[in-house]
């Protein structure tokens, strides 16, 4: 057994605190993991490191939409601390390998057992979570990439118990086979096989404790037995309880490592935490977060704004999540044991959400990790025949519409990201575009997806058209003229659904007639009545990010187009439909910031010379939709996309066309932003005359020279330099008015 060296631990704490005091600009102090845990944000408050496999966090045991992460701030009970969580999703899963400290045995660990707590006895920071529950047990959690570290303080006179509730489930998830093995008096191993949102999941674990295990009991639905070391049949749905001697005021510590390949690999992963120095592991986790935060240093006297910004930046670094072992080996959903040729395998690709802003942000902030993310998607294509739509535990959930791995890969290729095989990327994109599921066969036949052949057909048509434009750009870069011409033709599909009479993009049947009845305020989750995915005609009419001016011309003039945009923000916020999805939230008129299809819309004004309106609405959205409390997001955070919009827009720009290589100016809120770039370069964004009412750009300079464009290209941004915004309280309607200064559009 390993003992805890208290003297060394105390010395480390003193040195660590001294070091923090010397580092006055520590940015992690602005991270509040509780932001987004309330309302519909669906984030979790627990401990993790950037993009790690382990997300060690409390679960309330409540089932429902607002507990998709396992935790909601409205709750006041805890049923366990599990090692895997989804951040901000609209579906619930994972919460695998749940552990709960107990003061006394409970009759059946297959059932939920909840302990109350008060939020005043709970705290969280980057890489750390703490709670003192009402039964007197204090819990501290921290983590490395593949290993979680627990520290438990039990009330005096209590013989500690640790329950491994392997059959704990979240919403649609359920364990199909669990196993736990008593190796020796310090170590156990096991696994959890389950079926849920991802219909095949395998998680192997190894746990090591700092005090001797006196006894281990196992439970299934019907039996309760004490087991000896090494004795347990490999069958059933087991849970386990470890019993210890009284700790007499000393902490009981445990580290739990994960693997998706084997228990032996999980045992190896325990080596990520070699000793029992909790503060050392916690400090190392925080240092990893500090390195991420330091990539974008902001200057402002508004402490609240810093908390919003850095918590958002924090949330952009949780997913995708690490999936492979340290040697790059992984087991996919098909059961194939594979190894990445180079780098690591990742999962949790919420692409319908994240293609819009998160992945473009990664091309700025995650250039070293980016090849692994792109190669993970191409490995998925090798294994399944298609790029992922929504990859969870390497299983295709087929959640949401589009084939939006395409714009993510295209953006990386078009920005010349090293370590990506561009030819292979194009072939993978074409495979996804040529699939015969999800309405693509009708899309190719009619040029749009007819409503009498599928559902959510407007959304599918618009998103396929955009994805095809992205394919065309990669084909052009690689000199594939025929492919370029084919996919550019498909990229114009939106025109077939544009109704000039109503001014909306709407559904047609296969005979070419409009689908009736039509109400632009109506949305539904009923497949037969659903024309749009989590939205209505107001939101989706503007999803033509590659050809905004082409859409605008459909209205007869740019002025009429901007009048339609104006109406979007000013019309009634009523959402019609008995089965309207709750995702349509964060409404300003019919602009719905709580859901991703609206995220580019405020920036569309700049494409037709009215940049000042983009500035107005970007600032309005920042001020009204982002807050520094648990209900700080206006909708699901969605694996970093809601946060990415905030990070980029608060810095002053956003990629309205996610794969266009251009960032449209909005309304910067900080006095200064320093973006650290590869090669030791820095892009400094300075804002003069900044203030809450000064949301309008008066003029811009780049490296001291006048800059009249209403956007900046990725290439220019990555060269570094100084971008200066002069702001004012009244709009300068001349800025960005000339056509030569507009962002790119097909037409």
URKAPE-V737982 format. One record per residue. RES is the residue in one small letter. PSI is psi in degrees with one decimal (NA if undefined). OMEGA is omega in whole degrees, 0 to 359 (* if undefined). Layout:
{{RES;PSI;OMEGA} {RES;PSI;OMEGA}}
//
This chain:
{{x;145.5;175} {x;134.2;178} {x;161.9;181} {x;124.8;178} {x;95.5;187} {x;-35.6;181} {x;-45.7;178} {x;-37.4;179} {x;-44.0;180} {x;-40.8;179} {x;-40.7;180} {x;-41.6;179} {x;-44.4;180} {x;-46.3;180} {x;-40.0;181} {x;-44.8;180} {x;-38.4;177} {x;-41.8;179} {x;-39.7;179} {x;-38.6;180} {x;-35.6;181} {x;-25.2;182} {x;78.7;190} {x;-20.3;185} {x;23.3;181} {x;116.4;188} {x;-22.6;181} {x;-17.8;180} {x;-14.6;179} {x;-5.5;180} {x;127.2;176} {x;96.5;182} {x;-10.3;178} {x;-17.6;176} {x;125.6;181} {x;-8.3;180} {x;-13.1;178} {x;175.0;178} {x;-132.4;182} {x;18.9;183} {x;-38.3;174} {x;28.1;173} {x;171.5;179} {x;154.5;185} {x;-0.3;192} {x;-172.4;188} {x;135.3;174} {x;168.4;171} {x;166.7;184} {x;123.1;174} {x;25.6;184} {x;162.3;175} {x;-33.2;182} {x;128.3;169} {x;93.8;190} {x;108.8;192} {x;155.7;179} {x;151.0;174} {x;137.7;181} {x;-22.0;185} {x;-2.0;178} {x;146.7;180} {x;140.7;179} {x;172.1;187} {x;-40.9;183} {x;6.5;174} {x;30.4;181} {x;-27.1;177} {x;-1.5;184} {x;-13.4;188} {x;139.4;170} {x;137.2;187} {x;-19.2;179} {x;-15.2;185} {x;160.9;180} {x;27.8;176} {x;156.3;178} {x;134.1;178} {x;-10.4;179} {x;172.7;179} {x;105.8;184} {x;166.2;195} {x;-2.0;180} {x;129.9;182} {x;149.6;173} {x;141.7;185} {x;107.9;171} {x;14.7;184} {x;167.6;176} {x;-1.3;174} {x;148.4;183} {x;137.9;177} {x;-172.3;183} {x;-125.2;193} {x;41.1;183} {x;152.7;177} {x;72.0;182} {x;132.7;179} {x;138.5;179} {x;124.4;174} {x;139.8;183} {x;152.9;176} {x;-11.6;180} {x;156.5;179} {x;152.5;171} {x;157.8;192} {x;-34.8;186} {x;111.0;183} {x;-1.3;175} {x;-12.4;179} {x;157.3;177} {x;143.1;175} {x;117.7;188} {x;142.9;175} {x;133.8;182} {x;159.7;176} {x;165.9;178} {x;135.1;182} {x;-21.7;178} {x;-16.6;178} {x;24.7;183} {x;140.5;175} {x;155.4;181} {x;145.9;175} {x;-178.1;183} {x;114.6;178} {x;14.1;186} {x;141.4;174} {x;142.1;179} {x;141.9;171} {x;141.9;168} {x;113.2;183} {x;164.0;185} {x;-11.8;175} {x;4.4;176} {x;-5.1;179} {x;128.8;174} {x;137.6;185} {x;126.3;172} {x;135.5;183} {x;139.0;170} {x;180.0;189} {x;159.8;164} {x;-165.6;182} {x;-44.6;186} {x;8.6;187} {x;134.4;175} {x;143.6;179} {x;126.4;181} {x;144.3;171} {x;121.0;183} {x;131.0;171} {x;117.9;182} {x;150.7;175} {x;149.2;178} {x;145.5;180} {x;1.2;182} {x;135.5;171} {x;112.0;188} {x;146.6;173} {x;141.6;173} {x;119.3;181} {x;125.8;170} {x;100.2;183} {x;78.3;186} {x;-20.1;178} {x;5.7;176} {x;137.6;183} {x;157.4;180} {x;117.0;178} {x;-108.0;187} {x;-7.7;183} {x;146.4;172} {x;142.9;179} {x;134.4;177} {x;-25.0;182} {x;123.5;177} {x;158.8;185} {x;141.1;177} {x;132.2;185} {x;131.9;180} {x;101.0;183} {x;-54.2;177} {x;-170.4;187} {x;5.3;175} {x;-10.4;192} {x;136.8;169} {x;158.4;173} {x;171.5;178} {x;-169.8;177} {x;166.8;175} {x;118.0;172} {x;136.5;184} {x;168.0;178} {x;126.2;181} {x;-132.9;175} {x;-46.0;165} {x;119.5;190} {x;-10.4;175} {x;118.3;177} {x;137.9;177} {x;122.6;177} {x;119.2;176} {x;147.2;181} {x;158.9;170} {x;135.2;181} {x;139.4;177} {x;137.3;185} {x;159.8;185} {x;-7.1;178} {x;152.8;184} {x;138.3;171} {x;123.3;178} {x;-43.2;180} {x;154.8;170} {x;133.0;177} {x;147.0;173} {x;151.5;180} {x;144.9;160} {x;-159.0;185} {x;-22.9;188} {x;-22.1;188} {x;155.7;179} {x;123.0;183} {x;149.6;170} {x;139.0;181} {x;148.9;176} {x;174.6;181} {x;127.5;177} {x;2.7;185} {x;110.5;170} {x;131.0;177} {x;147.9;180} {x;65.4;178} {x;152.4;175} {x;-169.7;179} {x;77.5;189} {x;146.9;164} {x;163.0;182} {x;154.1;176} {x;129.3;176} {x;134.9;180} {x;138.8;182} {x;161.8;171} {x;161.2;179} {x;136.4;185} {x;-13.2;177} {x;48.0;175} {x;-0.4;177} {x;149.3;178} {x;142.4;168} {x;121.3;183} {x;152.0;180} {x;139.1;172} {x;137.2;183} {x;118.7;181} {x;150.7;183} {x;154.2;171} {x;152.5;174} {x;8.1;181} {x;-42.5;184} {x;162.8;174} {x;-34.2;178} {x;-40.9;178} {x;-33.3;176} {x;-40.2;176} {x;-41.9;177} {x;-37.9;181} {x;-19.8;174} {x;-24.3;179} {x;-12.7;175} {x;-21.9;176} {x;92.1;188} {x;-26.7;183} {x;-150.7;184} {x;26.9;182} {x;95.1;184} {x;-45.6;183} {x;-32.9;178} {x;-43.5;179} {x;-42.8;179} {x;-44.0;181} {x;-39.1;178} {x;-40.3;177} {x;-44.1;180} {x;-35.6;179} {x;-36.4;177} {x;-38.1;177} {x;-36.9;178} {x;-39.6;179} {x;-36.3;177} {x;-43.5;181} {x;-34.5;183} {x;-11.0;178} {x;-21.5;177} {x;97.9;181} {x;123.7;183} {x;150.8;178} {x;123.1;176} {x;152.8;175} {x;-4.7;182} {x;98.7;182} {x;-34.1;178} {x;-42.8;181} {x;-35.9;176} {x;-40.8;179} {x;-41.7;179} {x;-46.6;184} {x;-51.4;186} {x;-28.0;173} {x;-37.8;176} {x;-44.7;178} {x;-39.0;175} {x;-46.7;182} {x;-20.7;176} {x;-7.5;186} {x;26.7;179} {x;-42.2;178} {x;150.8;358} {x;157.7;185} {x;144.4;178} {x;137.1;182} {x;-26.6;186} {x;161.9;173} {x;174.1;183} {x;-29.3;180} {x;8.0;179} {x;1.6;180} {x;146.0;177} {x;159.1;173} {x;120.6;183} {x;179.8;184} {x;-21.5;177} {x;-6.3;183} {x;5.7;179} {x;131.6;176} {x;113.7;189} {x;171.7;178} {x;134.5;176} {x;136.5;179} {x;-31.8;179} {x;136.1;177} {x;-159.6;187} {x;157.0;176} {x;137.3;179} {x;157.1;175} {x;-176.1;186} {x;70.0;175} {x;96.2;180} {x;67.1;199} {x;-29.6;177} {x;-30.8;178} {x;-53.3;197} {x;-14.3;178} {x;-22.8;190} {x;-42.8;184} {x;-36.1;184} {x;-50.0;183} {x;-37.5;170} {x;-37.5;175} {x;-39.6;179} {x;-31.2;179} {x;-13.0;175} {x;-45.5;191} {x;-15.6;186} {x;43.9;184} {x;-33.1;179} {x;-37.1;181} {x;-22.0;188} {x;-43.9;179} {x;-39.2;179} {x;-39.1;179} {x;-45.0;180} {x;-41.5;180} {x;-26.1;174} {x;-40.6;179} {x;-37.4;179} {x;-31.3;173} {x;-39.1;176} {x;-41.4;178} {x;-41.6;177} {x;-37.6;187} {x;-28.3;186} {x;-14.6;183} {x;-11.6;181} {x;155.8;171} {x;155.3;182} {x;147.9;170} {x;-53.9;172} {x;96.2;185} {x;117.1;175} {x;118.5;184} {x;36.7;182} {x;15.9;174} {x;137.7;178} {x;106.2;178} {x;-17.5;182} {x;32.3;181} {x;131.5;179} {x;175.6;189} {x;177.1;179} {x;172.0;169} {x;74.3;195} {x;8.4;162} {x;-24.7;182} {x;-55.7;180} {x;-29.0;179} {x;-49.0;177} {x;-43.1;181} {x;-44.0;180} {x;-43.7;180} {x;-41.6;180} {x;-45.5;182} {x;-25.1;177} {x;12.5;174} {x;40.2;177} {x;125.9;180} {x;159.3;176} {x;12.2;180} {x;129.6;176} {x;101.7;186} {x;-38.2;179} {x;-44.3;178} {x;-39.0;179} {x;-43.9;180} {x;-41.7;179} {x;-40.8;177} {x;-41.4;179} {x;-44.0;182} {x;-35.1;177} {x;-43.3;179} {x;-38.5;181} {x;-26.7;184} {x;11.5;177} {x;162.3;180} {x;35.3;176} {x;174.7;175} {x;26.0;176} {x;3.1;183} {x;-30.6;179} {x;-36.7;178} {x;-35.4;178} {x;-42.8;180} {x;-32.2;183} {x;-45.7;186} {x;-13.7;186} {x;-5.6;175} {x;170.6;178} {x;114.0;182} {x;144.3;182} {x;-25.8;179} {x;6.8;177} {x;-16.6;184} {x;-159.8;176} {x;166.2;185} {x;41.4;192} {x;-28.6;178} {x;-47.7;179} {x;-46.6;181} {x;-46.4;181} {x;-48.6;182} {x;-41.4;183} {x;-36.6;175} {x;-39.3;180} {x;-43.5;179} {x;-45.5;179} {x;-37.7;179} {x;-35.6;174} {x;-39.9;179} {x;-41.4;177} {x;-41.5;180} {x;-37.4;182} {x;-38.2;177} {x;-41.4;178} {x;-41.5;178} {x;-43.7;180} {x;-35.0;183} {x;4.5;177} {x;23.2;180} {x;83.4;188} {x;-44.4;182} {x;-43.8;177} {x;-42.1;180} {x;-48.1;183} {x;-40.7;180} {x;-48.7;186} {x;-23.7;173} {x;-35.0;177} {x;-43.3;179} {x;-29.0;182} {x;-15.2;179} {x;10.0;185} {x;-27.9;182} {x;-28.8;183} {x;-27.9;181} {x;-16.6;180} {x;4.0;180} {x;121.9;181} {x;105.1;183} {x;-29.8;183} {x;-44.3;180} {x;-22.4;183} {x;12.9;181} {x;153.8;168} {x;124.3;189} {x;172.7;187} {x;144.9;172} {x;156.7;172} {x;175.6;184} {x;-18.8;177} {x;2.4;178} {x;-8.2;181} {x;148.6;178} {x;142.4;177} {x;129.4;181} {x;154.8;355} {x;163.8;181} {x;130.1;176} {x;115.8;185} {x;-13.0;179} {x;-4.0;187} {x;137.0;171} {x;156.1;184} {x;153.7;172} {x;-1.2;176} {x;116.9;186} {x;-42.6;183} {x;-23.2;181} {x;-1.1;188} {x;114.2;177} {x;-22.5;187} {x;147.2;178} {x;111.5;178} {x;51.6;179} {x;-174.6;179} {x;-172.3;184} {x;-32.6;180} {x;-46.7;182} {x;-42.9;189} {x;-19.3;177} {x;-25.6;184} {x;8.7;178} {x;75.2;171} {x;61.8;190} {x;-20.5;181} {x;-18.0;185} {x;57.8;184} {x;-40.0;179} {x;-29.7;174} {x;-41.8;175} {x;-44.2;182} {x;-37.7;181} {x;-24.4;177} {x;-21.7;179} {x;-4.3;178} {x;-26.6;178} {x;158.9;178} {x;-32.8;179} {x;-42.2;179} {x;-35.4;176} {x;-46.6;180} {x;-28.0;173} {x;-37.9;178} {x;-40.6;175} {x;-43.4;178} {x;-42.8;180} {x;-36.5;178} {x;-45.6;183} {x;-17.3;186} {x;-12.8;183} {x;175.6;179} {x;144.8;178} {x;12.2;179} {x;131.3;173} {x;117.7;184} {x;150.2;177} {x;124.6;181} {x;-26.9;180} {x;37.3;178} {x;136.0;181} {x;142.9;180} {x;-10.9;182} {x;-23.9;182} {x;90.5;188} {x;178.5;182} {x;50.4;190} {x;134.4;164} {x;101.7;193} {x;-123.2;175} {x;3.6;170} {x;126.0;186} {x;91.5;183} {x;-20.4;179} {x;-0.8;177} {x;145.1;195} {x;-30.0;183} {x;-19.9;180} {x;-8.2;195} {x;-25.0;181} {x;-9.9;196} {x;-41.5;182} {x;-25.0;184} {x;-3.1;183} {x;-26.9;179} {x;-34.9;185} {x;-21.4;181} {x;-11.8;179} {x;25.3;169} {x;13.7;177} {x;58.1;182} {x;-30.6;183} {x;-30.2;177} {x;-35.9;172} {x;-45.0;181} {x;-43.9;180} {x;-49.4;186} {x;-32.6;176} {x;-45.2;179} {x;-39.4;179} {x;-42.6;181} {x;-43.7;178} {x;-48.2;185} {x;-31.1;188} {x;-17.3;187} {x;-1.8;181} {x;125.5;184} {x;163.9;184} {x;53.0;175} {x;172.1;186} {x;-33.5;178} {x;40.8;187} {x;-9.9;178} {x;149.3;184} {x;-1.6;178} {x;-169.8;178} {x;134.3;179} {x;-27.3;170} {x;60.7;169} {x;31.7;174} {x;-12.5;184} {x;-43.8;179} {x;-38.8;180} {x;-39.3;181} {x;-40.4;177} {x;-45.0;181} {x;-45.7;181} {x;-50.8;183} {x;-44.6;183} {x;-36.5;177} {x;-31.0;175} {x;-23.1;174} {x;6.4;182} {x;166.6;182} {x;141.9;179} {x;87.6;180} {x;-37.8;169} {x;105.8;191} {x;-30.0;182} {x;16.1;184} {x;-9.8;179} {x;18.2;179} {x;144.1;179} {x;117.0;184} {x;134.1;180} {x;140.1;174} {x;-115.3;181} {x;94.9;183} {x;143.0;184} {x;-10.8;183} {x;154.6;175} {x;-33.5;180} {x;142.8;172} {x;129.7;175} {x;112.3;179} {x;116.3;180} {x;126.9;187} {x;163.3;177} {x;154.0;179} {x;16.2;179} {x;10.7;180} {x;159.4;177} {x;134.8;169} {x;114.8;178} {x;124.7;177} {x;110.7;181} {x;140.8;180} {x;117.1;180} {x;145.9;182} {x;40.5;180} {x;145.7;178} {x;165.5;184} {x;-32.7;180} {x;-10.8;183} {x;70.9;185} {x;-4.5;188} {x;133.9;176} {x;126.8;175} {x;-41.1;178} {x;164.6;181} {x;142.5;170} {x;147.6;175} {x;117.0;183} {x;40.8;175} {x;-3.6;182} {x;145.5;179} {x;138.0;182} {x;117.4;189} {x;-10.8;181} {x;151.6;179} {x;19.3;180} {x;169.0;173} {x;140.1;181} {x;157.3;177} {x;-41.2;180} {x;-45.2;180} {x;-42.8;180} {x;-44.5;185} {x;-10.7;174} {x;-15.1;181} {x;179.2;182} {x;-153.5;181} {x;122.0;177} {x;123.0;185} {x;125.9;176} {x;127.1;168} {x;121.3;186} {x;162.6;179} {x;170.5;183} {x;-12.2;178} {x;147.2;184} {x;139.9;168} {x;95.9;187} {x;-6.4;178} {x;-23.0;181} {x;124.9;180} {x;13.9;184} {x;-36.0;183} {x;140.4;185} {x;-30.4;180} {x;-14.9;183} {x;7.1;183} {x;151.5;173} {x;163.2;186} {x;148.0;176} {x;151.6;182} {x;-46.4;181} {x;NA;*}}
//
